């Protein structure tokens, strides 16, 4: 699994995921409620992997950062369908705000 994550196709996929999050950042944050941001983020990423085949899915968890007002902590897990890299999982954690 470590070797798969180091491979160029995986890195390109990861780049697309990060780019999609960045592209929709302002739209995602237009609603400051964590539940709304979670729903929007999952919708954007599901659209990105929709044609990847069976087994594709996205789960996100969004909560307010207790130490920094206006900052959201986001954890997400994206799994491509079998048609993309045989079904690979990307897990990311980051703060946004």
Order of alpha helices (4+ residues) and beta strands (2+ residues): alpha-alpha-alpha-alpha-beta-beta-beta
